[in-house]
Amino acid sequence: MRTYCWNFDPSGIADLRASLADGHYAWLRDELAGAMAEPAEPTGAAGWWQESIGEFGGSAVAAQRDLWRRLFPGQAVPGD
């Protein structure tokens, strides 16, 4: 996540989206969906997200939803 998504850098996220389209990181979609299905905001997950993606200006849950929309445009956000 740090490599591609630090501070929600648009070019990094675009690179990650291209990598996903090329079949890399096949596990990411399911893991992100799983994390969103069981938000762990009150526990240490929020700290992990901040360490992984930097300052995202909101909650870990909001960051996950935003990241989902950027990585999987046109796909329903889990939990909606």
PyMOL Python script that loads the backbone (N, CA, C, O; Angstrom):
from pymol import cmd

cmd.read_pdbstr("""\
ATOM      1  N   MET A   1       0.813  -1.179   0.000  1.00  0.00           N
ATOM      2  CA  MET A   1       0.000   0.000   0.000  1.00  0.00           C
ATOM      3  C   MET A   1       0.866   1.257   0.000  1.00  0.00           C
ATOM      4  O   MET A   1       0.544   2.236  -0.672  1.00  0.00           O
ATOM      5  N   ARG A   2       1.968   1.229   0.755  1.00  0.00           N
ATOM      6  CA  ARG A   2       2.825   2.422   0.773  1.00  0.00           C
ATOM      7  C   ARG A   2       3.398   2.731  -0.602  1.00  0.00           C
ATOM      8  O   ARG A   2       3.506   3.896  -0.987  1.00  0.00           O
ATOM      9  N   THR A   3       3.757   1.709  -1.329  1.00  0.00           N
ATOM     10  CA  THR A   3       4.381   1.910  -2.632  1.00  0.00           C
ATOM     11  C   THR A   3       3.453   2.652  -3.583  1.00  0.00           C
ATOM     12  O   THR A   3       3.884   3.568  -4.283  1.00  0.00           O
ATOM     13  N   TYR A   4       2.204   2.268  -3.611  1.00  0.00           N
ATOM     14  CA  TYR A   4       1.274   2.833  -4.579  1.00  0.00           C
ATOM     15  C   TYR A   4       0.385   3.950  -4.029  1.00  0.00           C
ATOM     16  O   TYR A   4       0.027   4.870  -4.763  1.00  0.00           O
ATOM     17  N   CYS A   5       0.033   3.878  -2.766  1.00  0.00           N
ATOM     18  CA  CYS A   5      -1.053   4.719  -2.269  1.00  0.00           C
ATOM     19  C   CYS A   5      -0.644   5.761  -1.241  1.00  0.00           C
ATOM     20  O   CYS A   5      -1.514   6.385  -0.634  1.00  0.00           O
ATOM     21  N   TRP A   6       0.634   5.969  -1.026  1.00  0.00           N
ATOM     22  CA  TRP A   6       1.062   6.918  -0.006  1.00  0.00           C
ATOM     23  C   TRP A   6       0.449   8.288  -0.282  1.00  0.00           C
ATOM     24  O   TRP A   6       0.607   8.839  -1.372  1.00  0.00           O
ATOM     25  N   ASN A   7      -0.241   8.825   0.700  1.00  0.00           N
ATOM     26  CA  ASN A   7      -0.930  10.114   0.603  1.00  0.00           C
ATOM     27  C   ASN A   7      -1.888  10.198  -0.583  1.00  0.00           C
ATOM     28  O   ASN A   7      -2.165  11.277  -1.107  1.00  0.00           O
ATOM     29  N   PHE A   8      -2.377   9.051  -0.985  1.00  0.00           N
ATOM     30  CA  PHE A   8      -3.336   8.952  -2.092  1.00  0.00           C
ATOM     31  C   PHE A   8      -2.808   9.647  -3.353  1.00  0.00           C
ATOM     32  O   PHE A   8      -3.539  10.349  -4.052  1.00  0.00           O
ATOM     33  N   ASP A   9      -1.523   9.427  -3.618  1.00  0.00           N
ATOM     34  CA  ASP A   9      -0.902   9.983  -4.822  1.00  0.00           C
ATOM     35  C   ASP A   9      -1.635   9.454  -6.055  1.00  0.00           C
ATOM     36  O   ASP A   9      -1.676   8.241  -6.265  1.00  0.00           O
ATOM     37  N   PRO A  10      -2.211  10.332  -6.872  1.00  0.00           N
ATOM     38  CA  PRO A  10      -2.979   9.880  -8.030  1.00  0.00           C
ATOM     39  C   PRO A  10      -2.186   9.002  -8.991  1.00  0.00           C
ATOM     40  O   PRO A  10      -2.730   8.043  -9.539  1.00  0.00           O
ATOM     41  N   SER A  11      -0.908   9.313  -9.206  1.00  0.00           N
ATOM     42  CA  SER A  11      -0.124   8.499 -10.150  1.00  0.00           C
ATOM     43  C   SER A  11       0.135   7.111  -9.576  1.00  0.00           C
ATOM     44  O   SER A  11       0.128   6.126 -10.316  1.00  0.00           O
ATOM     45  N   GLY A  12       0.362   7.022  -8.277  1.00  0.00           N
ATOM     46  CA  GLY A  12       0.566   5.715  -7.656  1.00  0.00           C
ATOM     47  C   GLY A  12      -0.682   4.866  -7.708  1.00  0.00           C
ATOM     48  O   GLY A  12      -0.621   3.669  -7.989  1.00  0.00           O
ATOM     49  N   ILE A  13      -1.809   5.485  -7.436  1.00  0.00           N
ATOM     50  CA  ILE A  13      -3.074   4.738  -7.488  1.00  0.00           C
ATOM     51  C   ILE A  13      -3.372   4.311  -8.913  1.00  0.00           C
ATOM     52  O   ILE A  13      -3.875   3.209  -9.133  1.00  0.00           O
ATOM     53  N   ALA A  14      -3.070   5.165  -9.892  1.00  0.00           N
ATOM     54  CA  ALA A  14      -3.251   4.788 -11.299  1.00  0.00           C
ATOM     55  C   ALA A  14      -2.351   3.605 -11.656  1.00  0.00           C
ATOM     56  O   ALA A  14      -2.769   2.700 -12.378  1.00  0.00           O
ATOM     57  N   ASP A  15      -1.122   3.614 -11.152  1.00  0.00           N
ATOM     58  CA  ASP A  15      -0.216   2.478 -11.391  1.00  0.00           C
ATOM     59  C   ASP A  15      -0.767   1.202 -10.770  1.00  0.00           C
ATOM     60  O   ASP A  15      -0.718   0.136 -11.384  1.00  0.00           O
ATOM     61  N   LEU A  16      -1.295   1.310  -9.546  1.00  0.00           N
ATOM     62  CA  LEU A  16      -1.862   0.134  -8.897  1.00  0.00           C
ATOM     63  C   LEU A  16      -3.076  -0.365  -9.658  1.00  0.00           C
ATOM     64  O   LEU A  16      -3.239  -1.572  -9.837  1.00  0.00           O
ATOM     65  N   ARG A  17      -3.929   0.539 -10.107  1.00  0.00           N
ATOM     66  CA  ARG A  17      -5.103   0.133 -10.892  1.00  0.00           C
ATOM     67  C   ARG A  17      -4.674  -0.580 -12.166  1.00  0.00           C
ATOM     68  O   ARG A  17      -5.286  -1.575 -12.554  1.00  0.00           O
ATOM     69  N   ALA A  18      -3.630  -0.084 -12.821  1.00  0.00           N
ATOM     70  CA  ALA A  18      -3.113  -0.745 -14.033  1.00  0.00           C
ATOM     71  C   ALA A  18      -2.553  -2.119 -13.691  1.00  0.00           C
ATOM     72  O   ALA A  18      -2.749  -3.071 -14.446  1.00  0.00           O
ATOM     73  N   SER A  19      -1.858  -2.233 -12.565  1.00  0.00           N
ATOM     74  CA  SER A  19      -1.324  -3.532 -12.141  1.00  0.00           C
ATOM     75  C   SER A  19      -2.456  -4.518 -11.868  1.00  0.00           C
ATOM     76  O   SER A  19      -2.365  -5.693 -12.222  1.00  0.00           O
ATOM     77  N   LEU A  20      -3.517  -4.033 -11.239  1.00  0.00           N
ATOM     78  CA  LEU A  20      -4.673  -4.892 -10.984  1.00  0.00           C
ATOM     79  C   LEU A  20      -5.299  -5.359 -12.303  1.00  0.00           C
ATOM     80  O   LEU A  20      -5.676  -6.522 -12.445  1.00  0.00           O
ATOM     81  N   ALA A  21      -5.402  -4.443 -13.253  1.00  0.00           N
ATOM     82  CA  ALA A  21      -5.966  -4.798 -14.561  1.00  0.00           C
ATOM     83  C   ALA A  21      -5.102  -5.824 -15.283  1.00  0.00           C
ATOM     84  O   ALA A  21      -5.612  -6.615 -16.076  1.00  0.00           O
ATOM     85  N   ASP A  22      -3.804  -5.817 -15.016  1.00  0.00           N
ATOM     86  CA  ASP A  22      -2.879  -6.779 -15.619  1.00  0.00           C
ATOM     87  C   ASP A  22      -2.853  -8.105 -14.870  1.00  0.00           C
ATOM     88  O   ASP A  22      -2.106  -9.012 -15.236  1.00  0.00           O
ATOM     89  N   GLY A  23      -3.666  -8.222 -13.824  1.00  0.00           N
ATOM     90  CA  GLY A  23      -3.766  -9.477 -13.094  1.00  0.00           C
ATOM     91  C   GLY A  23      -2.872  -9.594 -11.873  1.00  0.00           C
ATOM     92  O   GLY A  23      -2.818 -10.652 -11.246  1.00  0.00           O
ATOM     93  N   HIS A  24      -2.174  -8.530 -11.527  1.00  0.00           N
ATOM     94  CA  HIS A  24      -1.334  -8.547 -10.333  1.00  0.00           C
ATOM     95  C   HIS A  24      -2.182  -8.276  -9.102  1.00  0.00           C
ATOM     96  O   HIS A  24      -3.248  -7.668  -9.191  1.00  0.00           O
ATOM     97  N   TYR A  25      -1.706  -8.724  -7.968  1.00  0.00           N
ATOM     98  CA  TYR A  25      -2.355  -8.463  -6.681  1.00  0.00           C
ATOM     99  C   TYR A  25      -3.828  -8.895  -6.681  1.00  0.00           C
ATOM    100  O   TYR A  25      -4.698  -8.160  -6.213  1.00  0.00           O
ATOM    101  N   ALA A  26      -4.089 -10.074  -7.202  1.00  0.00           N
ATOM    102  CA  ALA A  26      -5.463 -10.575  -7.305  1.00  0.00           C
ATOM    103  C   ALA A  26      -6.154 -10.631  -5.945  1.00  0.00           C
ATOM    104  O   ALA A  26      -7.381 -10.566  -5.870  1.00  0.00           O
ATOM    105  N   TRP A  27      -5.394 -10.748  -4.898  1.00  0.00           N
ATOM    106  CA  TRP A  27      -5.930 -10.839  -3.540  1.00  0.00           C
ATOM    107  C   TRP A  27      -6.434  -9.511  -3.009  1.00  0.00           C
ATOM    108  O   TRP A  27      -7.224  -9.492  -2.065  1.00  0.00           O
ATOM    109  N   LEU A  28      -6.002  -8.406  -3.585  1.00  0.00           N
ATOM    110  CA  LEU A  28      -6.286  -7.093  -3.012  1.00  0.00           C
ATOM    111  C   LEU A  28      -7.779  -6.781  -2.955  1.00  0.00           C
ATOM    112  O   LEU A  28      -8.263  -6.260  -1.950  1.00  0.00           O
ATOM    113  N   ARG A  29      -8.500  -7.088  -4.006  1.00  0.00           N
ATOM    114  CA  ARG A  29      -9.929  -6.780  -4.035  1.00  0.00           C
ATOM    115  C   ARG A  29     -10.654  -7.467  -2.883  1.00  0.00           C
ATOM    116  O   ARG A  29     -11.421  -6.830  -2.161  1.00  0.00           O
ATOM    117  N   ASP A  30     -10.413  -8.755  -2.711  1.00  0.00           N
ATOM    118  CA  ASP A  30     -11.093  -9.498  -1.641  1.00  0.00           C
ATOM    119  C   ASP A  30     -10.666  -9.027  -0.261  1.00  0.00           C
ATOM    120  O   ASP A  30     -11.493  -8.924   0.645  1.00  0.00           O
ATOM    121  N   GLU A  31      -9.385  -8.740  -0.097  1.00  0.00           N
ATOM    122  CA  GLU A  31      -8.916  -8.285   1.216  1.00  0.00           C
ATOM    123  C   GLU A  31      -9.458  -6.907   1.563  1.00  0.00           C
ATOM    124  O   GLU A  31      -9.836  -6.660   2.709  1.00  0.00           O
ATOM    125  N   LEU A  32      -9.499  -6.015   0.595  1.00  0.00           N
ATOM    126  CA  LEU A  32     -10.043  -4.693   0.858  1.00  0.00           C
ATOM    127  C   LEU A  32     -11.536  -4.789   1.144  1.00  0.00           C
ATOM    128  O   LEU A  32     -12.035  -4.127   2.053  1.00  0.00           O
ATOM    129  N   ALA A  33     -12.252  -5.607   0.377  1.00  0.00           N
ATOM    130  CA  ALA A  33     -13.688  -5.802   0.622  1.00  0.00           C
ATOM    131  C   ALA A  33     -13.912  -6.382   2.015  1.00  0.00           C
ATOM    132  O   ALA A  33     -14.832  -5.963   2.718  1.00  0.00           O
ATOM    133  N   GLY A  34     -13.088  -7.333   2.416  1.00  0.00           N
ATOM    134  CA  GLY A  34     -13.204  -7.918   3.743  1.00  0.00           C
ATOM    135  C   GLY A  34     -12.949  -6.917   4.839  1.00  0.00           C
ATOM    136  O   GLY A  34     -13.646  -6.907   5.853  1.00  0.00           O
ATOM    137  N   ALA A  35     -11.951  -6.073   4.643  1.00  0.00           N
ATOM    138  CA  ALA A  35     -11.641  -5.040   5.637  1.00  0.00           C
ATOM    139  C   ALA A  35     -12.795  -4.050   5.751  1.00  0.00           C
ATOM    140  O   ALA A  35     -13.093  -3.549   6.835  1.00  0.00           O
ATOM    141  N   MET A  36     -13.434  -3.777   4.629  1.00  0.00           N
ATOM    142  CA  MET A  36     -14.552  -2.835   4.639  1.00  0.00           C
ATOM    143  C   MET A  36     -15.806  -3.462   5.249  1.00  0.00           C
ATOM    144  O   MET A  36     -16.643  -2.752   5.807  1.00  0.00           O
ATOM    145  N   ALA A  37     -15.938  -4.765   5.148  1.00  0.00           N
ATOM    146  CA  ALA A  37     -17.104  -5.456   5.703  1.00  0.00           C
ATOM    147  C   ALA A  37     -17.063  -5.488   7.216  1.00  0.00           C
ATOM    148  O   ALA A  37     -18.103  -5.547   7.872  1.00  0.00           O
ATOM    149  N   GLU A  38     -15.859  -5.450   7.773  1.00  0.00           N
ATOM    150  CA  GLU A  38     -15.691  -5.485   9.221  1.00  0.00           C
ATOM    151  C   GLU A  38     -14.813  -4.315   9.643  1.00  0.00           C
ATOM    152  O   GLU A  38     -13.658  -4.499  10.027  1.00  0.00           O
ATOM    153  N   PRO A  39     -15.367  -3.115   9.569  1.00  0.00           N
ATOM    154  CA  PRO A  39     -14.550  -1.945   9.929  1.00  0.00           C
ATOM    155  C   PRO A  39     -13.984  -2.078  11.332  1.00  0.00           C
ATOM    156  O   PRO A  39     -14.697  -2.418  12.276  1.00  0.00           O
ATOM    157  N   ALA A  40     -12.720  -1.811  11.452  1.00  0.00           N
ATOM    158  CA  ALA A  40     -12.042  -1.942  12.739  1.00  0.00           C
ATOM    159  C   ALA A  40     -11.562  -0.586  13.233  1.00  0.00           C
ATOM    160  O   ALA A  40     -10.506  -0.489  13.858  1.00  0.00           O
ATOM    161  N   GLU A  41     -12.313   0.437  12.962  1.00  0.00           N
ATOM    162  CA  GLU A  41     -11.937   1.805  13.313  1.00  0.00           C
ATOM    163  C   GLU A  41     -11.521   1.948  14.778  1.00  0.00           C
ATOM    164  O   GLU A  41     -10.503   2.587  15.048  1.00  0.00           O
ATOM    165  N   PRO A  42     -12.265   1.382  15.737  1.00  0.00           N
ATOM    166  CA  PRO A  42     -11.885   1.607  17.133  1.00  0.00           C
ATOM    167  C   PRO A  42     -10.613   0.874  17.563  1.00  0.00           C
ATOM    168  O   PRO A  42     -10.057   1.173  18.620  1.00  0.00           O
ATOM    169  N   THR A  43     -10.153  -0.072  16.762  1.00  0.00           N
ATOM    170  CA  THR A  43      -8.963  -0.826  17.145  1.00  0.00           C
ATOM    171  C   THR A  43      -7.752  -0.308  16.398  1.00  0.00           C
ATOM    172  O   THR A  43      -7.742   0.846  15.969  1.00  0.00           O
ATOM    173  N   GLY A  44      -6.737  -1.127  16.234  1.00  0.00           N
ATOM    174  CA  GLY A  44      -5.499  -0.703  15.609  1.00  0.00           C
ATOM    175  C   GLY A  44      -5.521  -0.571  14.109  1.00  0.00           C
ATOM    176  O   GLY A  44      -4.536  -0.115  13.528  1.00  0.00           O
ATOM    177  N   ALA A  45      -6.606  -0.951  13.453  1.00  0.00           N
ATOM    178  CA  ALA A  45      -6.633  -0.908  11.989  1.00  0.00           C
ATOM    179  C   ALA A  45      -6.467   0.511  11.458  1.00  0.00           C
ATOM    180  O   ALA A  45      -5.810   0.718  10.438  1.00  0.00           O
ATOM    181  N   ALA A  46      -7.045   1.469  12.130  1.00  0.00           N
ATOM    182  CA  ALA A  46      -6.920   2.851  11.656  1.00  0.00           C
ATOM    183  C   ALA A  46      -5.462   3.277  11.637  1.00  0.00           C
ATOM    184  O   ALA A  46      -5.027   3.971  10.719  1.00  0.00           O
ATOM    185  N   GLY A  47      -4.704   2.863  12.650  1.00  0.00           N
ATOM    186  CA  GLY A  47      -3.277   3.165  12.683  1.00  0.00           C
ATOM    187  C   GLY A  47      -2.531   2.500  11.562  1.00  0.00           C
ATOM    188  O   GLY A  47      -1.623   3.095  10.981  1.00  0.00           O
ATOM    189  N   TRP A  48      -2.898   1.263  11.241  1.00  0.00           N
ATOM    190  CA  TRP A  48      -2.256   0.555  10.127  1.00  0.00           C
ATOM    191  C   TRP A  48      -2.525   1.276   8.820  1.00  0.00           C
ATOM    192  O   TRP A  48      -1.621   1.430   7.999  1.00  0.00           O
ATOM    193  N   TRP A  49      -3.763   1.722   8.619  1.00  0.00           N
ATOM    194  CA  TRP A  49      -4.086   2.424   7.382  1.00  0.00           C
ATOM    195  C   TRP A  49      -3.291   3.710   7.280  1.00  0.00           C
ATOM    196  O   TRP A  49      -2.769   4.035   6.214  1.00  0.00           O
ATOM    197  N   GLN A  50      -3.193   4.444   8.373  1.00  0.00           N
ATOM    198  CA  GLN A  50      -2.452   5.704   8.327  1.00  0.00           C
ATOM    199  C   GLN A  50      -0.978   5.436   8.046  1.00  0.00           C
ATOM    200  O   GLN A  50      -0.354   6.170   7.281  1.00  0.00           O
ATOM    201  N   GLU A  51      -0.423   4.410   8.646  1.00  0.00           N
ATOM    202  CA  GLU A  51       0.977   4.064   8.378  1.00  0.00           C
ATOM    203  C   GLU A  51       1.174   3.613   6.941  1.00  0.00           C
ATOM    204  O   GLU A  51       2.249   3.811   6.374  1.00  0.00           O
ATOM    205  N   SER A  52       0.169   3.019   6.353  1.00  0.00           N
ATOM    206  CA  SER A  52       0.285   2.470   5.004  1.00  0.00           C
ATOM    207  C   SER A  52       0.036   3.491   3.912  1.00  0.00           C
ATOM    208  O   SER A  52       0.682   3.450   2.865  1.00  0.00           O
ATOM    209  N   ILE A  53      -0.892   4.405   4.142  1.00  0.00           N
ATOM    210  CA  ILE A  53      -1.239   5.323   3.063  1.00  0.00           C
ATOM    211  C   ILE A  53      -1.021   6.786   3.409  1.00  0.00           C
ATOM    212  O   ILE A  53      -1.245   7.658   2.569  1.00  0.00           O
ATOM    213  N   GLY A  54      -0.593   7.067   4.621  1.00  0.00           N
ATOM    214  CA  GLY A  54      -0.300   8.444   4.988  1.00  0.00           C
ATOM    215  C   GLY A  54      -1.516   9.187   5.471  1.00  0.00           C
ATOM    216  O   GLY A  54      -2.487   8.585   5.930  1.00  0.00           O
ATOM    217  N   GLU A  55      -1.461  10.493   5.365  1.00  0.00           N
ATOM    218  CA  GLU A  55      -2.559  11.343   5.814  1.00  0.00           C
ATOM    219  C   GLU A  55      -3.656  11.341   4.758  1.00  0.00           C
ATOM    220  O   GLU A  55      -3.466  11.824   3.642  1.00  0.00           O
ATOM    221  N   PHE A  56      -4.786  10.797   5.125  1.00  0.00           N
ATOM    222  CA  PHE A  56      -5.871  10.723   4.156  1.00  0.00           C
ATOM    223  C   PHE A  56      -7.023  11.648   4.522  1.00  0.00           C
ATOM    224  O   PHE A  56      -8.057  11.638   3.854  1.00  0.00           O
ATOM    225  N   GLY A  57      -6.864  12.433   5.556  1.00  0.00           N
ATOM    226  CA  GLY A  57      -7.848  13.458   5.880  1.00  0.00           C
ATOM    227  C   GLY A  57      -9.182  12.948   6.367  1.00  0.00           C
ATOM    228  O   GLY A  57     -10.193  13.633   6.216  1.00  0.00           O
ATOM    229  N   GLY A  58      -9.214  11.776   6.940  1.00  0.00           N
ATOM    230  CA  GLY A  58     -10.475  11.251   7.434  1.00  0.00           C
ATOM    231  C   GLY A  58     -10.262   9.927   8.129  1.00  0.00           C
ATOM    232  O   GLY A  58      -9.142   9.564   8.487  1.00  0.00           O
ATOM    233  N   SER A  59     -11.328   9.232   8.309  1.00  0.00           N
ATOM    234  CA  SER A  59     -11.263   7.954   9.003  1.00  0.00           C
ATOM    235  C   SER A  59     -10.690   6.869   8.093  1.00  0.00           C
ATOM    236  O   SER A  59     -10.642   7.020   6.872  1.00  0.00           O
ATOM    237  N   ALA A  60     -10.264   5.794   8.706  1.00  0.00           N
ATOM    238  CA  ALA A  60      -9.778   4.647   7.932  1.00  0.00           C
ATOM    239  C   ALA A  60     -10.886   4.101   7.049  1.00  0.00           C
ATOM    240  O   ALA A  60     -10.636   3.701   5.912  1.00  0.00           O
ATOM    241  N   VAL A  61     -12.090   4.083   7.555  1.00  0.00           N
ATOM    242  CA  VAL A  61     -13.227   3.589   6.768  1.00  0.00           C
ATOM    243  C   VAL A  61     -13.429   4.464   5.535  1.00  0.00           C
ATOM    244  O   VAL A  61     -13.635   3.949   4.436  1.00  0.00           O
ATOM    245  N   ALA A  62     -13.372   5.777   5.709  1.00  0.00           N
ATOM    246  CA  ALA A  62     -13.526   6.686   4.572  1.00  0.00           C
ATOM    247  C   ALA A  62     -12.398   6.484   3.569  1.00  0.00           C
ATOM    248  O   ALA A  62     -12.631   6.524   2.361  1.00  0.00           O
ATOM    249  N   ALA A  63     -11.197   6.271   4.049  1.00  0.00           N
ATOM    250  CA  ALA A  63     -10.055   6.044   3.156  1.00  0.00           C
ATOM    251  C   ALA A  63     -10.235   4.753   2.369  1.00  0.00           C
ATOM    252  O   ALA A  63      -9.947   4.715   1.173  1.00  0.00           O
ATOM    253  N   GLN A  64     -10.706   3.698   3.024  1.00  0.00           N
ATOM    254  CA  GLN A  64     -10.930   2.429   2.331  1.00  0.00           C
ATOM    255  C   GLN A  64     -11.976   2.598   1.237  1.00  0.00           C
ATOM    256  O   GLN A  64     -11.799   2.095   0.127  1.00  0.00           O
ATOM    257  N   ARG A  65     -13.054   3.295   1.539  1.00  0.00           N
ATOM    258  CA  ARG A  65     -14.118   3.513   0.548  1.00  0.00           C
ATOM    259  C   ARG A  65     -13.590   4.339  -0.631  1.00  0.00           C
ATOM    260  O   ARG A  65     -13.894   4.041  -1.786  1.00  0.00           O
ATOM    261  N   ASP A  66     -12.815   5.357  -0.339  1.00  0.00           N
ATOM    262  CA  ASP A  66     -12.245   6.191  -1.395  1.00  0.00           C
ATOM    263  C   ASP A  66     -11.294   5.373  -2.254  1.00  0.00           C
ATOM    264  O   ASP A  66     -11.327   5.451  -3.482  1.00  0.00           O
ATOM    265  N   LEU A  67     -10.451   4.593  -1.602  1.00  0.00           N
ATOM    266  CA  LEU A  67      -9.512   3.759  -2.344  1.00  0.00           C
ATOM    267  C   LEU A  67     -10.254   2.762  -3.227  1.00  0.00           C
ATOM    268  O   LEU A  67      -9.867   2.537  -4.374  1.00  0.00           O
ATOM    269  N   TRP A  68     -11.312   2.167  -2.697  1.00  0.00           N
ATOM    270  CA  TRP A  68     -12.108   1.224  -3.493  1.00  0.00           C
ATOM    271  C   TRP A  68     -12.624   1.908  -4.758  1.00  0.00           C
ATOM    272  O   TRP A  68     -12.499   1.365  -5.855  1.00  0.00           O
ATOM    273  N   ARG A  69     -13.196   3.085  -4.606  1.00  0.00           N
ATOM    274  CA  ARG A  69     -13.743   3.803  -5.761  1.00  0.00           C
ATOM    275  C   ARG A  69     -12.663   4.105  -6.803  1.00  0.00           C
ATOM    276  O   ARG A  69     -12.923   4.075  -8.006  1.00  0.00           O
ATOM    277  N   ARG A  70     -11.462   4.392  -6.332  1.00  0.00           N
ATOM    278  CA  ARG A  70     -10.369   4.707  -7.260  1.00  0.00           C
ATOM    279  C   ARG A  70      -9.820   3.460  -7.954  1.00  0.00           C
ATOM    280  O   ARG A  70      -9.474   3.499  -9.135  1.00  0.00           O
ATOM    281  N   LEU A  71      -9.746   2.360  -7.212  1.00  0.00           N
ATOM    282  CA  LEU A  71      -9.171   1.136  -7.772  1.00  0.00           C
ATOM    283  C   LEU A  71     -10.164   0.322  -8.584  1.00  0.00           C
ATOM    284  O   LEU A  71      -9.788  -0.350  -9.544  1.00  0.00           O
ATOM    285  N   PHE A  72     -11.425   0.382  -8.200  1.00  0.00           N
ATOM    286  CA  PHE A  72     -12.446  -0.451  -8.845  1.00  0.00           C
ATOM    287  C   PHE A  72     -13.619   0.419  -9.286  1.00  0.00           C
ATOM    288  O   PHE A  72     -14.749   0.218  -8.841  1.00  0.00           O
ATOM    289  N   PRO A  73     -13.346   1.392 -10.166  1.00  0.00           N
ATOM    290  CA  PRO A  73     -14.422   2.306 -10.592  1.00  0.00           C
ATOM    291  C   PRO A  73     -15.558   1.533 -11.243  1.00  0.00           C
ATOM    292  O   PRO A  73     -15.347   0.579 -11.991  1.00  0.00           O
ATOM    293  N   GLY A  74     -16.748   1.971 -10.936  1.00  0.00           N
ATOM    294  CA  GLY A  74     -17.926   1.330 -11.528  1.00  0.00           C
ATOM    295  C   GLY A  74     -18.406   0.106 -10.765  1.00  0.00           C
ATOM    296  O   GLY A  74     -19.479  -0.420 -11.060  1.00  0.00           O
ATOM    297  N   GLN A  75     -17.633  -0.356  -9.792  1.00  0.00           N
ATOM    298  CA  GLN A  75     -18.049  -1.502  -8.988  1.00  0.00           C
ATOM    299  C   GLN A  75     -18.640  -0.990  -7.683  1.00  0.00           C
ATOM    300  O   GLN A  75     -18.149  -0.023  -7.101  1.00  0.00           O
ATOM    301  N   ALA A  76     -19.692  -1.644  -7.236  1.00  0.00           N
ATOM    302  CA  ALA A  76     -20.347  -1.239  -5.997  1.00  0.00           C
ATOM    303  C   ALA A  76     -19.370  -1.307  -4.838  1.00  0.00           C
ATOM    304  O   ALA A  76     -18.581  -2.245  -4.727  1.00  0.00           O
ATOM    305  N   VAL A  77     -19.435  -0.312  -3.987  1.00  0.00           N
ATOM    306  CA  VAL A  77     -18.595  -0.270  -2.792  1.00  0.00           C
ATOM    307  C   VAL A  77     -19.184  -1.253  -1.786  1.00  0.00           C
ATOM    308  O   VAL A  77     -20.376  -1.177  -1.487  1.00  0.00           O
ATOM    309  N   PRO A  78     -18.377  -2.176  -1.254  1.00  0.00           N
ATOM    310  CA  PRO A  78     -18.902  -3.115  -0.265  1.00  0.00           C
ATOM    311  C   PRO A  78     -19.565  -2.377   0.907  1.00  0.00           C
ATOM    312  O   PRO A  78     -19.033  -1.404   1.440  1.00  0.00           O
ATOM    313  N   GLY A  79     -20.712  -2.865   1.272  1.00  0.00           N
ATOM    314  CA  GLY A  79     -21.438  -2.256   2.379  1.00  0.00           C
ATOM    315  C   GLY A  79     -22.446  -1.212   1.948  1.00  0.00           C
ATOM    316  O   GLY A  79     -23.251  -0.761   2.763  1.00  0.00           O
ATOM    317  N   ASP A  80     -22.418  -0.812   0.668  1.00  0.00           N
ATOM    318  CA  ASP A  80     -23.411   0.170   0.196  1.00  0.00           C
ATOM    319  C   ASP A  80     -24.739  -0.511  -0.063  1.00  0.00           C
ATOM    320  O   ASP A  80     -25.700   0.145  -0.465  1.00  0.00           O
TER     321      ASP A  80
END
""", "prot")
cmd.dss("prot")
cmd.show_as("cartoon", "prot")
cmd.util.cbc("prot")
cmd.orient("prot")
